[in-house]
Amino acid sequence: MIDTITNAPLWATLPVLGAAAFVQNMAFTAVSRSRNSADVAYHRRCSWASNGVWFVIQVGLFGVLFQALTTGSLAKIAAVGVVYVLATTEGSCFMMARLLMRESDKQRPGAKA
């Protein structure tokens, strides 16, 4: 997988990185909110999703950053950073808005068991 990512042109990998980073922070936001709920099963599902996506994004991000670093291009490194920060921020905000509409009872943050 890393060979495929590092051999692809940066313009082709940035949309994939952006999509994966968006999903990564959706999962991270869900696990952070679920940790503060009173539903252990809900938190377990969110943790599996968050940790699984985190692992995949780390493998992919390493490949994209490796490509940018080996070419010595500050512009490519900046592009990776901008895409990653933008996608993770928007993924987190998107998931928070979605969860605010659907969390109830013991899944709400601050709920008592």
N, C-alpha and C positions, 0 to 999 in steps of 0.2 A: 504494500500500500504506500509506504513512504517513497519508494522508487517512482511510482506513478505520479505522486504529488510533486516530488522535487523535479521530475523531468517535464512536467507540464508548464506551459507559460503562465506567468503570474496572473495575467488577465483572465485566464481560464479557472484558476484556483480561487481567486478572491470571492466570486459569488458563492462557491461551495463553502468557503470559510465563513462568509457572512451568514449563510443559512444555518450552518452548524453552531455558530456562536449565538445566534438568536435562540435556537432551541436549547442550547446549554443554559442560558440565563433564564429561560422560561422554567426549566427544571430546577435551577438553583433557587429561584424565587418561591416556587412551590414547596421545596423542601424546607426553606427557611421559615415560611409561614406554618407549615405542618408541624414543625418542631415545637411551636408554641401553642399547638392545639391539644386537645385531650384524647385524640384518636391515634393510637399506636399503629394500627394497620394502615391508616392513611399516610402516616409519616414513613412507614416502611416502603410503601409503593413509591412515594415521592423520592425517597432516598435511593432506591434502585435506579430510578430514571435519572436522577441527578448524577450519581456516581458513574453510571454507564455512559451518559453523554459526555461527562467530563473526560473520561478516558479516551473516547473517540476524538474529541476536539484536541486533546493534548498531542495525540499522534499526528493529526492533520496539521495543527498549528506548527509543530516542530518542522514538518516538511516544508511548509510555506516559508517560515522564517529562515530555515536553512538555505533555501533557494535565494531569498533576498540577501542574506548575509554573505553567501559565497560569491554573489555578483558584485558585492561591494556598493550596492546602490542605496543611498540614503532615501531616495524617493520611493523605492520599492518597500523598504522597511517602514517608512511613514505610511504608505498605502495600506500595508498589512495592519498597522496599529490603528489607523482611522477606521477601517472596515470592522476590526474586532471590537473596538470601543463603541462604535455606533450600533452594531448589531447586538452586543450584549446589553447595552442600555435599553434599547427598544424592546428586546425580548423580555427583559425584566418588567418593564412598565406594562407591556401587553399582558403578561401573565398576571400581574397584580390586579389590573382592571378586570380581567376575566374571573379571577378567584373572588374578588369582592362581590361579584354578582351571584356566585354560586355557593360560597361557604355558608354553612348553617350549623346550628346545634354544636356538637362537640368538635367539628372541624374548624370552627372559627378560632383565630388566634385569641388566646386568653381564656378559652373555655375551661371550665373545671370538670374534672372526671366524675 
